[in-house]
């Protein structure tokens, strides 16, 4: 990460890693399994309803205490999320209006298609 600061979550995870490594191996294995299940649930929620973009970072954070690959993935995901948040904050009023109008046009087209082709419970 060149010009961006490391996310504070990554710094806190690095501080907790030493404490986590001193825990009993059974606890660490159970914690790793729980982190894997949370991550897997988040991945499943990418295609099903649910808070995927909450569970995936939580699962990666749990696994980052144990695995460096998870820490790298979490670091990368948080960096991309931070960049997207900055881009969203820097949008102009015209871009926001255009996005809103485009969203409304898509909804109107979907309703028109459903009515025109007798789709759904109409």
Secondary structure, 3 states (H helix, E strand, C coil): CCCCCCCHHHHHHHHHHHHHHCCCHHHHHHHHHHHHHHHHHHHHCCCCCCCHHHHHHHHHHHHHCCCHHHHHHHHHHHHHHHHHHHHHHCCCHHHHHHHHHHHHHHHHHHHHHHHHCCCCCC
